[in-house]
Amino acid sequence: MGFDLATVGEMSGAIFMGAGTSMSMIWFLLAVLVCLYTLWSGYKHEHDAYKKLKK
């Protein structure tokens, strides 16, 4: 899967093997879901901590 660095100028085409397919959108949506989950869990933790502190 490697390539010779001496011929790097001759490379053409997509470096990402999934370019032009639906895989790019799938990975993008997966990354969005992970970010949303992280934001939601952080919000929930902070909200619970704030409620606990207020008691």
N, C-alpha and C positions, 0 to 999 in steps of 0.2 A: 504494500500500500504506500510505500515511500516513493520518492522521486529523486533524481540526480540534481543537485543544486547547480551544477554547471549548465544545465539546460533549462533553467527556470524561465528564461525569456521566451521559450518556445511553448510554454503552457497556455492553453486556451480552454474556454468553457467554464462551467460552474465548478467551484471548489467544493461547495456543499452538495453532497450527493442527492439530497432531497429537493433541490431547487426545481421549481416548476411543477411540483406535485402538491398534493394536499397535506403532506407532512409538515410543511412550514406553518400552515394555519393550525394544525393540531398542536404543535409545540408552542405556538404563540398563545393559543387558548389555554393550554395547560399552565403556562407561565402566568397568565392573567388570573387563573383560578388559585394558584399558589399565593400570589400577591394579595388577592382579596381575602383568602383564608387567614393570612398573616395579619392583615389589618383588622379583620373581625375579631380574631382571638386576642390581639393586643388591646382593642377597645373593650372587650368583655373583661379582661383581666384588670384594666385600669378602672373600669366602672365598678367592679366588685370591690376593689381595694378602696375606692373612694367611699362606697357605701359602708364598708366595714369601719373605716376611719371616722365616719360621721356619727356612728352609734355611740 
